[in-house]
Amino acid sequence: MLGSLIAITVGGLGERKLPPTAAITSLIGFFAAGCLGIGLALSWMLLQVAAVAAGAGFGGLALYINTAFAQVFGERNLVMLSLLNAAYGAGAVTGPVLAGLPAHLGLRLVFPACALLAVACLPARDCSRALARPAPAPGSRTAGAVRNRRPGLTALKILVPFAIIGFLYDGLETGTGAWESTHLVWIGYSVTAAAQIAALFWAGMLVGRLIIPSLTRKLAPSAIALGGVLAAAIALSGAALPGLAPYGYALAGFGLAPVFPAMLAMASRTAASPQFANGVMLSACMVGGVIWPAIIGLVADRHLPATIPLALAGIAILCLLAIWSAARRQEPGADQEISHS
């Protein structure tokens, strides 16, 4: 996570200075070398250095590829971002399962195998074409839109809401993944059953990312995000009732599915510097993913199991307000201007 945070910060701040092709190639190299180093490290210090390198490659690639998908597909960017993040979710589920298969041969073999998979990501360098577009011609609608986006205070007003959204959204997603099984055990489910039910949250998110964007193409990204978080808040509130808990968590995952892709699409259409805006939001996501699960741990009470889903529902309401604020600050006509460019 430290390596990812460093790479996302550097990639966001250095958008205009780092050649995209060289940056993506280097990040794939960091990813592969870091994975290989974890498997071959002969000391704890070397393992930590390798983990930072692997994290830097992973985080940087997440920034560049998400930004490219947000820019290159025009009006279809929300659908494509959702498919991209659905693929990420599928990998997050199947990766640990596959990693356990060769355990009898030695866990060290898993990481060199990951290094080979990282090298297989080299075709992702083609994303650099979307990130190295020439400046819009003078007098074009896009050029006018960019000129009208004043730097300084205006840019800050645009980016701060997205940072807050990332901070709250990732706290909600990570907090649910981290605490739902504990809640299920506290209300009477066995550890095995709780783990299986907890998987429904991620399954709901995967399914939602595959189908929701196709059903909501005519809606603005902000409307999709607002609807998704509202549905998650209602579902998590329902999960406070023991009989509804499994269904509440599954529906919460389904509702949250389009939110992150929608916010990436919204940031890319709103901010004058999409990669910087995405970098800000992804960095805030990482911070939120650390802080909010810890806060939930402070309020969680075994004797009052409902404190967990209700705390998550509270975060969802805060996220809903943040998205509404960002939607209000969005420049009039920004969606149309950028989608026509």
C-alpha positions as CSV (number, residue, x, y, z in Angstrom):
1,M,0.0,0.0,0.0
2,L,2.9,2.4,0.7
3,G,4.4,1.7,-2.7
4,S,1.0,2.2,-4.3
5,L,0.4,5.5,-2.5
6,I,3.9,6.8,-3.7
7,A,3.3,5.8,-7.3
8,I,-0.2,7.3,-7.4
9,T,1.0,10.6,-5.9
10,V,4.0,10.8,-8.3
11,G,1.9,9.8,-11.3
12,G,-0.8,12.4,-10.4
13,L,1.6,15.3,-9.8
14,G,3.8,14.4,-12.8
15,E,1.1,14.0,-15.4
16,R,2.6,16.6,-17.8
17,K,6.2,15.6,-17.1
18,L,6.2,11.8,-17.3
19,P,6.0,10.3,-20.8
20,P,3.0,7.8,-20.5
21,T,4.6,5.0,-22.5
22,A,7.8,5.1,-20.5
23,A,5.9,5.4,-17.2
24,I,3.6,2.5,-17.9
25,T,6.6,0.3,-19.0
26,S,8.5,1.2,-15.9
27,L,5.6,0.5,-13.6
28,I,5.1,-3.0,-15.2
29,G,8.8,-3.5,-14.5
30,F,8.4,-2.5,-10.9
31,F,5.4,-4.8,-10.6
32,A,7.3,-7.8,-12.0
33,A,10.6,-7.1,-10.2
34,G,8.8,-6.6,-6.9
35,C,6.9,-9.8,-7.2
36,L,10.0,-11.7,-8.1
37,G,11.9,-10.1,-5.3
38,I,9.3,-11.1,-2.7
39,G,9.7,-14.7,-3.7
40,L,13.5,-14.7,-3.7
41,A,14.2,-12.3,-0.8
42,L,16.7,-13.7,1.6
43,S,16.0,-11.1,4.4
44,W,13.1,-9.3,5.9
45,M,14.5,-5.9,4.7
46,L,14.8,-7.1,1.1
47,L,11.3,-8.5,1.2
48,Q,9.9,-5.1,2.4
49,V,11.8,-3.3,-0.4
50,A,10.4,-5.7,-3.0
51,A,6.9,-5.3,-1.6
52,V,7.1,-1.5,-1.9
53,A,8.3,-1.9,-5.5
54,A,5.5,-4.3,-6.4
55,G,3.0,-2.0,-4.7
56,A,4.3,1.0,-6.7
57,G,3.9,-0.9,-10.0
58,F,0.4,-2.0,-9.0
59,G,-0.8,1.4,-7.8
60,G,0.7,3.3,-10.7
61,L,-0.8,1.0,-13.3
62,A,-4.2,1.4,-11.6
63,L,-3.9,5.2,-12.0
64,Y,-2.8,5.2,-15.6
65,I,-5.1,2.5,-16.9
66,N,-8.2,3.9,-15.1
67,T,-7.4,7.3,-16.5
68,A,-6.9,6.0,-20.0
69,F,-10.2,4.2,-19.9
70,A,-11.9,7.3,-18.6
71,Q,-10.6,9.4,-21.5
72,V,-10.5,7.2,-24.6
73,F,-14.0,5.8,-24.7
74,G,-16.0,9.0,-24.7
75,E,-19.6,8.5,-23.8
76,R,-18.9,4.8,-23.2
77,N,-16.3,5.5,-20.6
78,L,-18.5,4.5,-17.6
79,V,-19.4,1.1,-19.2
80,M,-15.7,0.4,-20.0
81,L,-14.5,1.6,-16.5
82,S,-17.1,-0.7,-15.0
83,L,-15.8,-3.7,-17.0
84,L,-12.2,-2.8,-16.1
85,N,-13.0,-2.8,-12.4
86,A,-15.1,-5.9,-12.8
87,A,-12.0,-7.6,-14.2
88,Y,-10.1,-6.3,-11.2
89,G,-12.7,-7.7,-8.8
90,A,-12.7,-11.1,-10.5
91,G,-8.9,-11.2,-10.2
92,A,-9.1,-10.2,-6.5
93,V,-11.4,-13.2,-5.9
94,T,-9.7,-15.8,-8.0
95,G,-6.1,-14.8,-7.3
96,P,-5.9,-15.9,-3.7
97,V,-7.7,-19.2,-4.6
98,L,-5.2,-20.0,-7.4
99,A,-2.3,-18.9,-5.2
100,G,-3.2,-21.6,-2.7
101,L,-3.2,-24.4,-5.2
102,P,0.6,-24.9,-5.5
103,A,1.1,-24.5,-1.7
104,H,2.5,-28.0,-1.4
105,L,5.3,-27.0,-3.8
106,G,6.3,-24.0,-1.7
107,L,4.7,-20.6,-1.4
108,R,7.8,-18.9,-2.9
109,L,6.8,-20.2,-6.3
110,V,3.6,-18.1,-6.2
111,F,5.5,-14.8,-6.4
112,P,7.7,-15.6,-9.5
113,A,4.5,-16.8,-11.2
114,C,2.9,-13.4,-10.3
115,A,6.0,-11.8,-11.9
116,L,5.4,-13.6,-15.1
117,L,1.8,-12.5,-15.1
118,A,3.0,-8.9,-14.5
119,V,5.2,-9.2,-17.6
120,A,2.1,-10.3,-19.5
121,C,0.7,-6.9,-18.8
122,L,3.1,-5.2,-21.3
123,P,0.3,-4.7,-23.9
124,A,-1.2,-2.2,-21.4
125,R,1.4,0.2,-22.8
126,D,-1.1,0.9,-25.5
127,C,-3.1,2.9,-22.9
128,S,-0.4,5.6,-23.3
129,R,-2.0,6.6,-26.6
130,A,-5.1,7.9,-24.7
131,L,-2.8,9.8,-22.3
132,A,-0.6,11.5,-24.8
133,R,-3.1,13.3,-27.0
134,P,-2.1,16.6,-28.6
135,A,-3.5,19.8,-27.2
136,P,-6.9,20.8,-28.6
137,A,-6.9,23.2,-31.5
138,P,-7.4,26.9,-30.6
139,G,-11.1,27.9,-30.8
140,S,-12.4,24.3,-30.4
141,R,-15.1,23.6,-27.9
142,T,-12.7,21.4,-25.9
143,A,-10.0,24.1,-25.9
144,G,-12.5,26.7,-24.6
145,A,-13.7,24.3,-21.9
146,V,-10.1,23.8,-20.7
147,R,-9.4,27.5,-20.8
148,N,-12.5,28.3,-18.8
149,R,-11.4,25.9,-16.0
150,R,-9.5,28.4,-13.9
151,P,-6.5,27.0,-11.9
152,G,-6.0,27.7,-8.2
153,L,-9.0,28.0,-6.0
154,T,-11.5,26.8,-8.6
155,A,-9.4,23.6,-9.2
156,L,-9.2,23.1,-5.5
157,K,-13.0,23.4,-5.2
158,I,-13.4,20.7,-7.8
159,L,-10.8,18.3,-6.4
160,V,-11.6,18.4,-2.7
161,P,-15.0,16.8,-3.1
162,F,-13.5,14.0,-5.1
163,A,-10.9,13.4,-2.5
164,I,-13.6,13.3,0.2
165,I,-15.6,10.9,-2.0
166,G,-12.6,8.6,-2.4
167,F,-11.9,8.7,1.3
168,L,-15.5,7.8,2.3
169,Y,-16.1,5.3,-0.6
170,D,-13.1,3.2,0.0
171,G,-13.7,3.3,3.7
172,L,-17.2,2.0,3.1
173,E,-16.1,-0.8,0.7
174,T,-13.1,-1.9,2.8
175,G,-15.0,-1.5,6.0
176,T,-17.8,-3.7,4.8
177,G,-15.3,-6.4,3.5
178,A,-13.4,-6.3,6.8
179,W,-16.3,-6.3,9.3
180,E,-19.3,-8.1,7.7
181,S,-18.1,-11.6,8.7
182,T,-17.5,-10.4,12.3
183,H,-21.1,-9.1,12.4
184,L,-22.4,-12.3,11.0
185,V,-20.6,-14.4,13.6
186,W,-21.9,-12.1,16.4
187,I,-25.5,-12.7,15.3
188,G,-25.1,-16.5,15.4
189,Y,-23.5,-17.7,12.1
190,S,-20.6,-20.1,12.2
191,V,-17.2,-18.9,11.1
192,T,-17.4,-20.9,7.9
193,A,-20.9,-19.7,7.1
194,A,-20.0,-16.1,7.8
195,A,-17.0,-16.3,5.4
196,Q,-19.2,-17.8,2.7
197,I,-21.9,-15.2,3.1
198,A,-19.3,-12.4,3.2
199,A,-18.3,-13.5,-0.3
200,L,-21.8,-12.4,-1.5
201,F,-20.8,-8.8,-1.0
202,W,-17.9,-9.1,-3.5
203,A,-20.1,-11.2,-5.8
204,G,-22.8,-8.5,-5.8
205,M,-20.2,-5.9,-6.7
206,L,-18.8,-8.0,-9.5
207,V,-22.3,-8.7,-11.0
208,G,-23.3,-5.1,-10.6
209,R,-20.3,-3.8,-12.4
210,L,-21.1,-6.1,-15.3
211,I,-24.8,-5.2,-15.7
212,I,-25.7,-1.8,-14.1
213,P,-23.8,0.5,-16.5
214,S,-25.5,-1.1,-19.5
215,L,-28.9,-0.5,-17.9
216,T,-28.2,3.1,-17.0
217,R,-26.4,4.4,-20.0
218,K,-28.6,7.5,-20.3
219,L,-28.0,8.6,-16.8
220,A,-25.2,11.0,-15.7
221,P,-22.3,9.4,-13.7
222,S,-23.3,11.5,-10.7
223,A,-26.8,10.2,-10.8
224,I,-25.6,6.6,-11.0
225,A,-23.2,7.1,-8.1
226,L,-25.9,8.8,-6.0
227,G,-28.4,5.9,-6.7
228,G,-25.8,3.3,-5.9
229,V,-24.7,4.7,-2.6
230,L,-28.3,5.4,-1.5
231,A,-29.1,1.7,-2.3
232,A,-26.1,0.6,-0.3
233,A,-27.1,2.8,2.7
234,I,-30.6,1.2,2.7
235,A,-29.2,-2.3,2.3
236,L,-26.7,-1.9,5.1
237,S,-29.4,-0.4,7.4
238,G,-31.5,-3.6,6.6
239,A,-28.4,-5.7,7.5
240,A,-28.8,-4.5,11.1
241,L,-31.8,-7.0,11.3
242,P,-30.3,-10.5,11.7
243,G,-32.7,-12.1,9.3
244,L,-31.9,-9.7,6.6
245,A,-28.1,-9.4,7.1
246,P,-27.0,-11.8,4.3
247,Y,-29.3,-10.2,1.8
248,G,-28.3,-6.7,3.0
249,Y,-24.6,-7.2,2.4
250,A,-25.2,-8.8,-1.0
251,L,-27.4,-5.9,-2.1
252,A,-24.9,-3.4,-0.7
253,G,-22.2,-4.8,-2.9
254,F,-24.6,-4.7,-5.9
255,G,-25.4,-1.0,-5.1
256,L,-21.8,0.1,-4.7
257,A,-20.7,-1.7,-7.9
258,P,-21.0,1.3,-10.3
259,V,-20.0,4.0,-7.8
260,F,-16.2,4.0,-8.2
261,P,-16.2,3.8,-12.0
262,A,-18.9,6.5,-12.1
263,M,-16.8,8.8,-9.9
264,L,-13.7,8.2,-12.1
265,A,-15.8,9.1,-15.2
266,M,-17.2,12.2,-13.4
267,A,-13.7,13.4,-12.3
268,S,-12.4,12.9,-15.9
269,R,-15.2,15.0,-17.3
270,T,-15.1,17.7,-14.7
271,A,-11.4,18.3,-13.9
272,A,-9.0,20.0,-16.4
273,S,-6.4,17.5,-15.4
274,P,-8.1,14.0,-15.3
275,Q,-5.0,12.1,-14.3
276,F,-4.2,14.5,-11.4
277,A,-7.9,14.3,-10.3
278,N,-7.9,10.5,-10.4
279,G,-4.6,10.5,-8.5
280,V,-6.1,12.6,-5.8
281,M,-9.1,10.4,-5.5
282,L,-7.1,7.1,-5.5
283,S,-4.8,8.4,-2.9
284,A,-7.7,9.4,-0.7
285,C,-9.2,6.0,-1.3
286,M,-6.1,4.3,0.2
287,V,-6.2,6.6,3.2
288,G,-9.9,5.9,3.8
289,G,-9.3,2.2,3.4
290,V,-7.0,2.3,6.4
291,I,-8.8,4.8,8.7
292,W,-12.5,3.8,8.4
293,P,-12.2,0.1,9.3
294,A,-10.2,1.2,12.4
295,I,-13.0,3.6,13.3
296,I,-15.6,0.9,12.9
297,G,-13.5,-1.2,15.2
298,L,-13.8,1.4,17.9
299,V,-17.6,1.5,17.8
300,A,-18.3,-2.2,17.2
301,D,-19.8,-4.0,20.2
302,R,-20.3,-7.7,20.4
303,H,-23.3,-7.1,22.7
304,L,-24.8,-4.7,20.1
305,P,-23.9,-6.4,16.7
306,A,-26.0,-3.9,14.8
307,T,-23.4,-1.2,15.5
308,I,-21.3,-2.6,12.6
309,P,-23.9,-2.3,9.7
310,L,-25.3,0.9,11.2
311,A,-21.8,2.4,11.2
312,L,-21.3,1.4,7.6
313,A,-24.7,2.9,6.7
314,G,-23.5,6.1,8.4
315,I,-20.4,6.2,6.2
316,A,-22.7,5.6,3.1
317,I,-24.8,8.6,4.1
318,L,-21.7,10.8,4.4
319,C,-20.5,9.5,1.0
320,L,-23.9,10.3,-0.5
321,L,-23.6,13.9,0.7
322,A,-20.1,14.2,-0.7
323,I,-21.2,13.0,-4.1
324,W,-24.1,15.4,-4.1
325,S,-21.7,18.2,-3.3
326,A,-19.4,17.2,-6.1
327,A,-22.3,17.0,-8.6
328,R,-23.4,20.5,-7.6
329,R,-19.9,21.9,-8.2
330,Q,-19.6,20.3,-11.6
331,E,-19.4,23.0,-14.3
332,P,-22.6,23.3,-16.3
333,G,-22.4,21.5,-19.6
334,A,-19.1,19.8,-18.8
335,D,-20.4,16.4,-19.6
336,Q,-21.6,17.5,-23.0
337,E,-18.5,19.4,-23.9
338,I,-16.1,16.6,-23.1
339,S,-18.3,13.8,-24.6
340,H,-18.5,15.7,-27.9
341,S,-14.7,16.3,-28.1
